[in-house]
Amino acid sequence: MFARLTRPASAALRRGLATSSQNNAKVAVLGASGGIGQPLSLLLKNSPLVSRLNLYDIAHTPGVAADLSHIETRADVKGFLGPEQLPESLKDCEVVVIPAGVPRKPGMTRDDLFNTNATIVANLAAACAKHCPEAMICVIANPGLDPARVNVPVIGGHAGKTIIPLISQCTPKVEFPQDQLAALTGRIQEAGTEVVKAKAGAGSATLSMAYAGARFVFSVLDAMNGKEGVIECSFVRSEETECTYFSTPLLLGKNGIEKNLGIGKLSPFEEKMVAEAIAELKGSIKKGEEFAKSMK
């Protein structure tokens, strides 16, 4: 997903929930009835950055929209149901968020869900290209200090060892003994699996994913509104490594990505993690590219 531990994350969300913005963005959530889609839609409904919120899914969106419409914020909410209403849900949208897909269950790997979720996202992305080609598209893929002030870039990919937290680049600066560093890194890499196991088959990391998705949307809208210095990590086409796609910090602007800020200086521990992740990432990328070719 949007691979980054918190940059003043609460600050990004507070900007989205603040009352001073006068923006009038039209935002669509595709997959709005799901475990991530519903809380994500709630967070977006609470933001003055959003004036129109279109909720699309294959079931239950009229009910979700009706529920959210009782919240006394400025965004006008409308539900769209089924493929025949997808074009209308996308009309004139400036930002489209796609949390659609099947959640992971205990014992399942992300790779197990690839074909199902890739097909869903590919079809929705094709609809965006046709009905709102200028929109920013945000895809949520199923990956002792004040936490709100901690910034740890997370680079690489979205599964297991391809998730690479750059703790050496943490601000404020921190240091850990090697055993603690290895344990902390492992927990970050398996954070999603930890939630899946804790929910015992009742779901995956939907609430934290919804929060991350909302924060990313608010950052995109901030940048579109001319705010400077907006940085988020995301998995994009890249020349930073041997992999054609790689997650790194990105400087966002009015037209999307202004600059890829790259990997930066790595510790020997992090260099080893990057080297070990390359083969798995290449395999995942190849699988995705072959899938995309088969959709044409």
Secondary structure, DSSP 8 states (H G I E B T S, - for coil): ---B--SSHHHHHHHHH-S-----EEEEEETTTSTTHHHHHHHHHT-TTEEEEEEEESSSHHHHHHHHTTS-SS-EEEEEESGGGHHHHHTT-SEEEE--S----TT--GGGGHHHHHHHHHHHHHHHHHH-TTSEEEE-------GGG-B-BEEE-SSGGGEEE-GGG-BS-----HHHHHHHHHHHHTHHHHHHHHTTTS--SHHHHHHHHHHHHHHHHHHHTT-S-EEEEEEEE-SSSSSSEEEEEEEEETTEEEEE-------HHHHHHHHHHHHHHHHHHHHHHHHHHHT-
